[in-house]
Amino acid sequence: MKLMSRNSAITTVSRSMIIALLLSVSFMIPHASAAGAKTGVVDVAKVIQQMPETKKAENILKSTSKQWKGSLDKLKKDFETAAASYEKQKAGLSKTAREQKTKALELKLQNAQKFQMEKFGPGGALDKKKSELFAPIRTKMLTAVKAVADREGFSLILDKQAMVYGSGAVDITIKVIDQLKK
């Protein structure tokens, strides 16, 4: 019994020391950041949405997607037509002819599925096109954020979506949008 109470006392002291350490560190952090670090926030999504380049990129993306969707629909339609034709002819075909037609149908289906994955799947051509179109937009936005941060004396800028709490005074979104118009 004495052993259990002694371990309990040690555990209580250890917990108390850890809590005290955490509290002292948490009180030091705000003072350290207040000493010279100025933090701001920017609504990245709003800034990007306001940029004229974004509309152009979205239109290109929609056009490309629509074109690829048309090609995919054609591949699917060709498969469905071939499958319907096969079903009508199947009874009158020899075993070898049925096997050849089945393989041809499977190949058409695989081609349609492959095309769909290459264009619309994760890491596909549409994702790559989106990255290609939006990379310069993001770079331009980040350059504007840096210019405003440097001019206003901010040492840290966070995306507004990541902010849990903050004053509206630290929001530089409008300043960044204005910087982009220069």
C-alpha positions in Angstrom: 0.0 0.0 0.0 2.8 2.4 0.9 4.3 1.8 -2.6 1.1 2.8 -4.3 0.7 6.0 -2.4 4.3 6.9 -2.9 3.9 6.4 -6.7 0.7 8.4 -6.6 2.6 11.3 -4.8 5.4 11.2 -7.4 2.9 11.2 -10.2 1.0 14.2 -8.7 4.3 16.1 -8.3 5.4 15.3 -11.8 2.0 16.5 -13.2 2.3 19.6 -11.2 5.8 20.3 -12.5 4.7 19.7 -16.1 1.6 22.0 -15.7 3.8 24.7 -14.2 6.3 24.4 -17.0 3.6 24.6 -19.7 2.0 27.6 -18.0 5.3 29.5 -17.8 6.1 28.8 -21.4 2.6 29.8 -22.5 3.0 33.1 -20.7 6.4 33.8 -22.3 5.2 33.2 -25.9 2.8 36.2 -26.1 5.5 38.5 -24.6 8.0 37.2 -27.1 5.7 37.7 -30.1 4.6 41.1 -28.8 8.2 42.3 -28.5 8.7 42.6 -32.2 6.6 40.3 -34.2 3.5 41.8 -35.9 1.0 39.3 -37.3 -1.6 39.8 -39.9 -4.1 37.8 -41.8 -5.3 37.7 -45.4 -8.3 36.0 -47.0 -6.4 34.2 -49.7 -9.5 32.8 -51.4 -11.1 36.2 -51.6 -7.9 37.8 -53.0 -7.5 35.1 -55.7 -11.2 35.3 -56.6 -10.8 39.1 -57.1 -7.9 38.7 -59.6 -8.9 39.0 -63.3 -6.4 36.2 -64.1 -8.6 33.8 -62.0 -11.6 34.3 -64.3 -9.5 33.6 -67.4 -8.0 30.5 -65.8 -11.4 29.2 -64.7 -12.8 29.8 -68.2 -9.8 27.9 -69.8 -10.3 25.1 -67.3 -14.0 24.9 -68.0 -13.4 24.9 -71.7 -10.8 22.2 -71.5 -12.9 20.1 -69.2 -15.9 20.4 -71.5 -13.8 19.3 -74.5 -12.5 16.3 -72.7 -16.0 15.4 -71.3 -17.2 15.5 -74.9 -14.5 13.1 -76.0 -15.3 10.8 -73.0 -19.0 10.9 -73.8 -18.2 9.9 -77.4 -16.1 7.0 -76.2 -18.9 5.8 -73.9 -21.5 6.2 -76.6 -19.3 4.2 -79.0 -19.0 1.4 -76.4 -22.8 1.4 -75.7 -23.6 1.3 -79.4 -21.1 -1.6 -80.0 -22.5 -3.4 -76.9 -26.1 -3.1 -78.1 -25.1 -4.2 -81.6 -23.2 -7.2 -80.2 -26.2 -8.2 -78.1 -28.4 -8.3 -81.2 -25.9 -10.3 -83.2 -24.6 -12.5 -80.4 -27.0 -15.5 -81.1 -26.0 -15.8 -84.7 -22.2 -15.5 -84.2 -19.7 -18.4 -83.9 -17.9 -18.9 -80.6 -14.7 -17.4 -82.1 -16.6 -14.4 -83.4 -18.3 -13.9 -80.0 -14.9 -14.0 -78.2 -13.4 -11.5 -80.7 -16.4 -9.1 -80.3 -16.2 -9.5 -76.5 -12.5 -8.6 -76.5 -13.2 -5.6 -78.7 -15.9 -4.5 -76.3 -13.6 -4.9 -73.3 -11.0 -2.9 -75.1 -13.4 -0.1 -75.9 -14.5 0.0 -72.2 -10.9 0.0 -71.0 -10.0 2.8 -73.3 -13.0 4.9 -72.1 -12.0 4.2 -68.4 -8.3 4.9 -69.1 -9.2 8.2 -70.8 -11.4 9.1 -67.9 -8.7 8.4 -65.3 -6.0 10.2 -67.4 -8.1 13.3 -67.8 -10.3 13.5 -64.7 -8.7 11.1 -62.2 -6.5 12.2 -59.3 -3.3 13.7 -60.6 -4.8 13.6 -64.1 -4.5 16.1 -66.9 -7.2 18.3 -65.5 -5.4 18.6 -62.1 -2.2 19.3 -63.9 -3.9 22.0 -66.1 -5.4 23.6 -62.9 -1.9 23.7 -61.2 -0.4 25.1 -64.4 -3.0 27.8 -64.7 -3.2 28.8 -61.0 0.6 28.7 -60.1 1.3 32.1 -61.6 -1.8 33.5 -60.0 -0.8 32.2 -56.6 2.8 33.6 -57.1 1.4 37.0 -58.0 -0.8 37.0 -54.9 2.0 35.9 -52.6 4.2 38.7 -54.1 1.5 41.3 -53.3 1.1 39.8 -49.7 4.8 40.2 -49.2 4.8 43.8 -50.5 2.0 44.8 -48.1 3.6 42.9 -45.2 7.0 44.6 -45.8 5.4 48.0 -46.2 3.2 47.6 -43.1 5.8 46.0 -40.9 4.2 42.5 -40.6 6.6 39.7 -39.8 4.0 36.9 -40.1 0.9 36.7 -42.4 -1.6 33.8 -42.0 -4.4 32.7 -44.1 -7.7 34.0 -42.6 -9.1 30.5 -42.8 -6.5 29.3 -40.3 -7.3 32.0 -37.8 -9.2 31.0 -34.7 -9.6 34.5 -33.3 -8.2 37.9 -34.3 -9.0 41.5 -34.6 -10.2 43.0 -37.9 -7.3 45.4 -37.6 -4.8 42.7 -38.6 -6.7 41.8 -41.8 -4.8 43.0 -44.8 -7.0 41.5 -47.5 -8.2 44.8 -48.9 -4.6 46.2 -48.9 -3.4 43.1 -50.8 -6.3 43.5 -53.4 -5.3 47.2 -53.8 -1.6 46.2 -54.2 -2.6 43.8 -57.0 -4.4 46.6 -58.9 -1.1 48.7 -59.0 
